[in-house]
Amino acid sequence: MALAQEPPYSPDCQKIADQIKVLEGEKQSIANDLGEGKVPGKAAAVAQVNKLQREITKKKGELSSCVKEHPYISAPKWPCKKLREIFDEFVERHLVRFSVERIKCVPELLIV
């Protein structure tokens, strides 16, 4: 069973997640061939699908253990968004007002 949406994994765990994807792809390919009747040795193909499923189950257990041992902590999506809003508000309130007041007092600051 494939995950609906794969969570981000630590680099150690991502290797296992990638191995699971490969195994699931192989299993799906054989299952598709079986469904379309493209496999001459049906019993051998079914055995291969079952073997792959056991490997996938084993790897998923490894992944679960890995995630517990190496949890991935992601950064917030917008780590500086609030800081940017605070900065923009500060600039708008203080620096713009300050600049306008300086311009009124010292016209030579208008040199571009």
Secondary structure, 3 states (H helix, E strand, C coil): CCCCCCCCCCHHHHHHHHHHHHHHHHHHHHHHHHHCCCCCCHHHHHHHHHHHHHHHHHHHHHHHHHHHHCCCCCCCCCCCHHHHHHHHHHHHHHHHHHHHHHHHHCHHHHCC
